[in-house]
Amino acid sequence: MKPRLLANENVPAPSVTLLRNVQFNVLAIAESHPGLSDRSVLDLATPLKHLPRTRPL
């Protein structure tokens, strides 16, 4: 099972697309919660059980 990822806004959209194309579950902050603070991103990741990513893989 691949990890669920939470991509912060500085993860480029092409990286998010690439991960989704290889069947990763990726929630992109730029798409769903633009402008969210770093602390809020971490607070969001925890209950969703997504691993936060701040840089491209």
C-alpha positions as CSV (number, residue, x, y, z in Angstrom):
1,M,0.0,0.0,0.0
2,K,1.4,3.4,-1.0
3,P,1.4,6.2,1.5
4,R,-1.1,9.0,1.4
5,L,0.7,12.2,0.7
6,L,-0.2,15.8,1.5
7,A,1.7,18.1,-0.9
8,N,2.4,21.5,0.5
9,E,2.1,24.5,-1.9
10,N,5.8,24.4,-2.8
11,V,5.5,21.0,-4.3
12,P,5.2,21.7,-8.1
13,A,1.9,20.7,-9.8
14,P,3.8,18.4,-12.3
15,S,5.2,16.4,-9.3
16,V,1.7,16.0,-7.9
17,T,0.4,14.8,-11.3
18,L,3.3,12.4,-11.6
19,L,2.6,10.9,-8.2
20,R,-1.1,10.6,-9.0
21,N,-0.3,8.9,-12.3
22,V,1.5,6.2,-10.4
23,Q,-1.4,5.7,-8.1
24,F,-0.4,7.7,-5.0
25,N,-3.3,9.3,-3.1
26,V,-2.1,13.0,-3.1
27,L,-4.0,15.9,-1.5
28,A,-2.5,19.1,-2.9
29,I,-2.8,22.1,-0.7
30,A,-2.5,24.4,-3.7
31,E,-5.7,22.9,-5.0
32,S,-7.7,22.4,-1.9
33,H,-6.5,25.0,0.7
34,P,-4.3,27.6,-0.9
35,G,-2.5,29.9,1.5
36,L,-2.8,27.6,4.4
37,S,-0.1,28.1,7.0
38,D,2.5,25.4,7.6
39,R,1.1,24.6,11.0
40,S,-2.3,24.3,9.6
41,V,-1.0,21.9,6.9
42,L,0.4,19.7,9.6
43,D,-2.8,19.9,11.6
44,L,-4.7,18.8,8.5
45,A,-2.4,15.9,7.7
46,T,-2.7,14.2,11.0
47,P,-6.5,13.4,11.1
48,L,-6.4,12.6,7.3
49,K,-3.5,10.2,7.9
50,H,-1.5,11.8,5.0
51,L,2.2,12.1,5.1
52,P,3.1,15.8,4.6
53,R,5.5,16.6,1.8
54,T,7.2,20.0,1.5
55,R,9.5,19.2,-1.4
56,P,9.2,17.2,-4.6
57,L,10.1,13.5,-4.4
